[in-house]
Amino acid sequence: MKIGILGLGEGRSTMSAVLKSDKLELKMVCDRNIELCKHRAEEFNFHRYTTNYEDLLNDAEIDIIAIYTPDHLHAEHVKQALLHGKHVVCTKPFIDDLGKAAELLELVEQSGKKVFVGQSSRFFEPMKKQRKDYEAGLIGDLITVEAYYHADHRWFLEKPWSLQQAFKWLYGGLSHPVDFIRWYLPDIEEVMGYGMLSSNGAKGGLKNPDTMHFIFKAKDGRIARVSGCYTGPVQPVTRDSEMSCILRGTEGCSQGDYMDLRYAITDNTGEERILTWEHKLKHYFRFEGKSHHAGEYQNYLEYFADSITEGYTAYPDIKEGIGTIALLQAMDRSLQSGKPVKVDDILTEFNLTVNELSA
């Protein structure tokens, strides 16, 4: 499969992923910043770049366009790719305006092309193993899910746009653990949450909450929780990970950690195991420290490519991506109102139905 990449900031990981893959071929990359194009060309010794998105859209050899542009541009970039007969990978969050969802759903139906949302954390080794064990029944029936993302991201405030009113850690950070909830409990009915702007965040110039806790209720009555804290110190990695997903079942419990390659399980026999994948560090983290996600991107791009050639649906697809945005918007409204919010109310407001978004 031949692929073109739009957006070379986060798209840096995608370039590395595709160039290392034997299932994908990098045809062209694009960014409106010509200096960034030149920088990536030298970094990867790949010199087929353009500053014009039309060049990717009009290249008949490109099968897939991978979109890594700012959130507010996603809907238009996805739309243009579908209109030009391309399959699409779009980084999370999928879109920032549910008012554009119905048009994109219709375009997918009309074009017959696939859209995949790059929720990269699902494709990290511990989370892949956790899902495999869950599907194999090693922890029995799922009772509840707990997920969190706690990180000292005060360095992030050096980016001028992080201090704008539009920037919210709810979408930029908490969308990762929220996706874990959606992965295991896709039918969330209602959410309730509280948030606050910490003294560290206020001092750094943030405008919106950097500390949040949420409780979710699924339509079948099961509950889950998510938390995020972004401008304070964290525990040593030997004690805790910045991000984690905990599944509690009727016969066992499991925990996948991120960015540490660590997984723990107590299975239905009572056996306790802790697994690590230190030998895969270079696959997952290829740049400075652990600053990018190249290994996860390669995992999900190859999964998506296989879905096209083998004819199955790669998840999260466009329907799941839209459902997650609806849930995040419900969470946002709960923060503002201090009251529970029903996800279906958000969908109804934008003339979307649960049936439209079901697999």
ZAPABA-301884 format. One line per field, with one value per residue (C-alpha): residue number from 1; residue in one letter; x, y, z. Coordinates in Angstrom, 2 decimals, m for minus. Layout:
N
k <- [NUM/...]
r <- [A/...]
c1 <- [X/...]
c2 <- [Y/...]
c3 <- [Z/...]
//
This chain:
359
k <- [1/2/3/4/5/6/7/8/9/10/11/12/13/14/15/16/17/18/19/20/21/22/23/24/25/26/27/28/29/30/31/32/33/34/35/36/37/38/39/40/41/42/43/44/45/46/47/48/49/50/51/52/53/54/55/56/57/58/59/60/61/62/63/64/65/66/67/68/69/70/71/72/73/74/75/76/77/78/79/80/81/82/83/84/85/86/87/88/89/90/91/92/93/94/95/96/97/98/99/100/101/102/103/104/105/106/107/108/109/110/111/112/113/114/115/116/117/118/119/120/121/122/123/124/125/126/127/128/129/130/131/132/133/134/135/136/137/138/139/140/141/142/143/144/145/146/147/148/149/150/151/152/153/154/155/156/157/158/159/160/161/162/163/164/165/166/167/168/169/170/171/172/173/174/175/176/177/178/179/180/181/182/183/184/185/186/187/188/189/190/191/192/193/194/195/196/197/198/199/200/201/202/203/204/205/206/207/208/209/210/211/212/213/214/215/216/217/218/219/220/221/222/223/224/225/226/227/228/229/230/231/232/233/234/235/236/237/238/239/240/241/242/243/244/245/246/247/248/249/250/251/252/253/254/255/256/257/258/259/260/261/262/263/264/265/266/267/268/269/270/271/272/273/274/275/276/277/278/279/280/281/282/283/284/285/286/287/288/289/290/291/292/293/294/295/296/297/298/299/300/301/302/303/304/305/306/307/308/309/310/311/312/313/314/315/316/317/318/319/320/321/322/323/324/325/326/327/328/329/330/331/332/333/334/335/336/337/338/339/340/341/342/343/344/345/346/347/348/349/350/351/352/353/354/355/356/357/358/359]
r <- [M/K/I/G/I/L/G/L/G/E/G/R/S/T/M/S/A/V/L/K/S/D/K/L/E/L/K/M/V/C/D/R/N/I/E/L/C/K/H/R/A/E/E/F/N/F/H/R/Y/T/T/N/Y/E/D/L/L/N/D/A/E/I/D/I/I/A/I/Y/T/P/D/H/L/H/A/E/H/V/K/Q/A/L/L/H/G/K/H/V/V/C/T/K/P/F/I/D/D/L/G/K/A/A/E/L/L/E/L/V/E/Q/S/G/K/K/V/F/V/G/Q/S/S/R/F/F/E/P/M/K/K/Q/R/K/D/Y/E/A/G/L/I/G/D/L/I/T/V/E/A/Y/Y/H/A/D/H/R/W/F/L/E/K/P/W/S/L/Q/Q/A/F/K/W/L/Y/G/G/L/S/H/P/V/D/F/I/R/W/Y/L/P/D/I/E/E/V/M/G/Y/G/M/L/S/S/N/G/A/K/G/G/L/K/N/P/D/T/M/H/F/I/F/K/A/K/D/G/R/I/A/R/V/S/G/C/Y/T/G/P/V/Q/P/V/T/R/D/S/E/M/S/C/I/L/R/G/T/E/G/C/S/Q/G/D/Y/M/D/L/R/Y/A/I/T/D/N/T/G/E/E/R/I/L/T/W/E/H/K/L/K/H/Y/F/R/F/E/G/K/S/H/H/A/G/E/Y/Q/N/Y/L/E/Y/F/A/D/S/I/T/E/G/Y/T/A/Y/P/D/I/K/E/G/I/G/T/I/A/L/L/Q/A/M/D/R/S/L/Q/S/G/K/P/V/K/V/D/D/I/L/T/E/F/N/L/T/V/N/E/L/S/A]
c1 <- [0.00/1.34/0.85/1.12/1.55/0.05/1.60/5.24/5.29/3.55/3.92/7.59/6.69/4.60/7.51/9.70/6.92/6.30/9.97/10.57/7.55/7.48/3.72/3.72/5.58/6.02/5.10/5.11/4.92/3.40/3.58/2.86/6.16/8.84/11.63/10.07/9.78/13.48/14.36/12.43/13.95/17.43/16.49/15.07/16.89/13.49/13.15/9.69/7.90/5.45/3.76/0.52/m2.03/m3.46/m0.30/m1.12/m4.80/m4.11/m1.44/m3.27/m0.70/m1.40/m3.80/m3.82/m3.48/m2.34/m3.44/m1.48/m2.58/m4.12/m7.46/m9.62/m8.38/m9.05/m12.62/m11.77/m8.60/m10.46/m13.28/m10.89/m9.09/m12.39/m13.56/m10.33/m10.85/m8.25/m8.37/m7.67/m5.72/m6.42/m4.74/m6.89/m9.04/m10.81/m12.68/m13.36/m16.90/m19.65/m21.58/m19.30/m19.77/m22.86/m21.23/m18.12/m20.20/m22.06/m18.81/m17.41/m20.59/m20.48/m16.75/m16.41/m13.14/m12.02/m11.27/m9.14/m8.54/m4.98/m5.56/m1.95/m2.07/m4.12/m1.16/1.47/2.78/1.32/m2.11/m2.05/m1.25/m3.93/m6.57/m5.47/m5.69/m9.08/m10.48/m9.08/m11.17/m8.20/m9.87/m13.45/m16.26/m15.37/m16.63/m15.03/m12.26/m9.96/m7.63/m5.48/m2.90/m0.80/2.24/4.38/3.81/4.90/7.48/4.53/3.55/6.53/4.42/2.55/m0.65/m0.92/m1.74/m4.62/m8.22/m8.91/m6.36/m7.82/m6.00/m9.34/m8.85/m5.07/m4.28/m7.30/m8.51/m5.97/m7.36/m10.92/m10.26/m9.40/m12.84/m14.50/m12.49/m13.88/m17.20/m18.28/m21.85/m21.30/m24.65/m23.71/m20.63/m20.02/m16.79/m15.06/m12.03/m9.86/m6.94/m4.09/m1.87/0.99/m1.19/m2.43/1.13/2.16/m0.62/m3.11/m6.72/m8.55/m8.49/m5.30/m6.66/m9.78/m11.65/m14.61/m17.05/m18.80/m21.93/m22.50/m25.97/m25.66/m25.02/m21.28/m19.16/m15.65/m13.40/m10.72/m8.38/m5.81/m3.30/m0.81/1.25/2.70/5.48/4.89/5.97/9.20/8.52/9.36/6.26/3.87/3.50/2.30/m0.58/m2.28/m5.37/m6.69/m9.31/m11.07/m12.91/m14.91/m11.92/m8.84/m7.35/m4.84/m2.92/m1.18/1.32/2.48/5.16/6.81/6.74/5.16/2.08/0.73/m2.03/m3.65/m5.46/m8.34/m6.01/m4.70/m1.29/0.39/2.70/4.55/5.83/8.20/9.42/12.69/13.98/11.34/12.34/13.98/10.87/8.59/10.88/13.19/13.91/14.96/13.97/10.37/9.10/7.34/5.27/6.82/6.45/2.76/2.21/3.90/1.74/m1.51/m0.58/0.20/m3.06/m4.94/m3.16/m4.08/m7.72/m7.81/m6.21/m8.05/m11.43/m12.04/m12.83/m9.92/m10.91/m11.29/m13.13/m14.95/m18.06/m16.06/m14.03/m17.18/m18.61/m15.48/m15.74/m19.36/m18.23/m15.42/m17.89/m20.24/m17.30/m16.53/m20.11/m20.09/m16.98/m18.77/m22.11/m21.03/m23.81/m24.07/m24.44/m25.99/m24.03/m27.21/m28.22/m25.03/m25.63/m29.25/m28.16/m26.06/m28.69/m26.67/m28.17/m26.72/m27.72/m25.62/m22.59/m23.02/m20.64]
c2 <- [0.00/3.42/6.16/9.95/11.86/15.27/17.13/16.49/17.43/14.39/12.87/12.38/9.11/8.08/8.64/6.41/3.81/3.59/3.59/0.66/m1.32/m4.00/m3.57/0.12/2.37/6.08/7.95/11.61/13.82/17.26/20.19/23.87/24.69/24.23/24.33/21.41/19.51/20.04/19.04/15.75/15.12/15.28/13.35/10.39/10.80/10.98/13.88/13.58/16.40/19.18/22.11/21.60/19.06/18.87/17.06/14.18/14.18/14.10/11.39/8.36/5.96/6.95/4.50/5.98/9.52/9.80/13.07/14.65/18.26/20.47/19.20/21.91/20.96/17.22/17.24/19.15/17.14/13.84/15.07/15.97/12.63/10.71/12.87/11.91/8.20/7.68/5.55/7.68/7.46/10.42/11.08/11.54/13.36/12.57/15.87/18.89/19.62/16.98/19.16/17.77/14.11/13.31/14.53/12.42/9.31/9.81/10.27/7.00/5.24/6.79/6.30/2.78/3.88/3.17/5.69/4.68/6.81/6.64/5.88/4.81/3.64/0.59/m0.56/m0.41/m3.84/m4.07/m2.93/m5.40/m8.21/m7.03/m7.10/m10.55/m11.97/m10.34/m11.79/m15.20/m15.02/m15.03/m12.55/m13.75/m11.29/m7.61/m5.84/m2.42/m0.41/2.18/4.29/7.33/9.61/11.51/13.38/16.37/18.27/21.69/21.62/21.55/25.06/26.38/25.84/29.15/27.49/25.45/28.68/29.62/29.42/26.68/24.25/21.67/18.77/16.98/16.47/16.65/14.19/12.54/11.23/8.39/6.78/7.63/5.52/2.58/2.95/3.03/m0.01/m2.18/m0.43/1.07/1.90/4.64/6.20/8.95/10.69/12.87/14.72/17.46/19.42/22.25/24.37/23.65/26.38/25.06/25.25/28.73/29.89/28.45/30.32/27.51/28.58/25.28/22.44/20.40/18.10/15.99/12.95/11.29/8.46/6.70/4.56/2.13/1.24/m2.22/m0.66/m1.20/1.74/2.99/5.86/8.02/10.63/13.03/15.36/17.21/19.86/18.18/15.70/11.97/8.79/6.93/4.53/1.56/2.46/3.85/4.66/7.89/6.08/2.84/0.73/m1.63/m4.28/m5.92/m9.12/m11.85/m14.23/m12.01/m8.57/m7.06/m3.80/m2.44/0.40/3.18/4.41/1.59/m1.72/m3.47/m5.64/m7.47/m10.05/m12.26/m14.81/m17.20/m19.84/m17.41/m17.23/m13.81/m12.62/m9.43/m9.16/m6.61/m6.06/m4.19/m5.84/m3.87/m0.45/0.50/m0.51/1.73/4.66/5.69/9.34/11.51/9.81/8.68/11.72/10.04/6.95/5.42/1.78/2.13/3.96/1.18/m1.39/0.40/1.38/m2.25/m3.34/m0.79/m1.82/m5.45/m4.44/m2.95/m5.92/m8.55/m6.81/m6.42/m3.31/m1.74/m0.21/2.54/3.26/6.49/5.50/4.73/7.91/10.04/8.24/9.06/12.74/12.73/11.24/13.80/16.62/15.18/15.16/18.78/19.82/17.97/19.90/23.15/22.27/20.07/17.65/14.27/14.44/11.79/10.99/10.41/14.02/15.18/12.89/14.04/17.67/16.97/14.80/11.64/8.38/5.44/3.20/5.29/4.78/1.09/m1.42]
c3 <- [0.00/m0.97/1.60/1.73/5.01/5.77/8.71/9.59/13.28/14.71/11.24/12.03/13.76/10.77/8.41/10.55/10.80/7.06/6.10/8.47/7.26/4.60/4.16/3.24/0.83/1.46/m1.72/m0.64/2.47/2.90/5.29/4.67/6.43/3.76/6.33/8.21/4.93/4.29/7.85/7.59/4.16/5.63/8.77/6.86/3.53/1.88/m0.54/m2.10/m0.29/m1.10/0.63/m1.35/m0.08/m3.62/m4.72/m2.36/m3.30/m7.03/m6.92/m8.35/m6.87/m3.25/m1.58/1.95/3.27/6.90/8.53/11.42/11.26/14.02/15.32/13.76/10.27/10.50/9.16/5.98/5.34/5.80/3.54/0.73/0.97/0.70/m2.22/m4.00/m3.40/m0.67/2.44/5.54/8.77/11.05/14.38/17.47/18.36/15.09/14.64/16.84/15.61/15.63/13.20/10.47/11.43/9.35/6.13/6.75/7.52/4.24/2.31/3.69/2.59/m0.88/m1.49/m0.11/1.48/5.04/7.77/10.77/13.89/15.22/18.90/19.25/22.88/21.90/19.85/22.61/23.58/27.13/25.92/23.03/25.47/27.91/25.16/23.96/27.50/28.04/24.81/25.81/29.01/31.41/33.80/33.31/32.69/32.96/36.07/35.73/34.04/35.60/33.48/34.07/32.50/35.06/33.76/34.57/31.34/32.52/29.72/27.30/28.35/26.40/23.27/22.81/21.55/24.77/26.60/24.30/25.47/22.92/24.37/26.77/28.41/28.27/24.52/24.28/27.06/28.66/25.28/25.65/28.83/27.72/24.63/26.89/28.50/25.07/23.98/26.75/27.47/24.13/25.21/27.79/28.67/31.12/32.50/35.55/36.26/38.19/37.14/38.36/37.26/39.67/41.09/38.92/35.81/36.61/37.24/33.87/32.07/31.32/30.79/31.36/33.92/34.18/36.92/36.26/37.58/35.83/36.48/33.58/33.54/30.68/29.39/30.96/34.40/34.63/35.76/35.03/36.03/34.44/35.87/34.49/36.18/33.98/35.78/38.87/39.74/39.20/40.94/40.02/37.13/39.35/41.36/38.79/35.09/33.55/31.87/32.80/32.10/34.80/34.05/36.98/36.11/37.84/37.82/37.55/37.06/34.62/34.20/31.12/31.60/29.31/28.52/30.43/28.60/31.58/32.06/35.08/35.42/38.02/35.85/36.42/37.88/40.49/38.81/39.01/36.25/35.38/31.82/30.26/26.72/27.13/23.94/21.99/23.27/19.96/18.04/20.10/20.93/18.08/18.81/21.75/25.01/24.63/22.78/19.85/19.15/16.03/17.08/17.89/14.61/12.66/14.46/13.65/10.09/9.25/10.92/8.80/5.60/6.30/6.86/3.36/1.59/3.64/3.81/7.54/9.61/11.48/14.83/15.88/12.63/11.80/13.80/16.92/16.46/16.32/19.36/21.33/20.39/21.60/24.91/25.29/24.62/27.23/29.67/28.78/29.51/32.81/33.86/33.09/34.69/37.60/36.61/34.83/31.04/28.79/25.63/23.59/24.27/22.56/19.58/19.23/19.25/16.15/14.43/14.99/16.23/18.09/15.17/12.78/15.00/15.81/14.22]
//
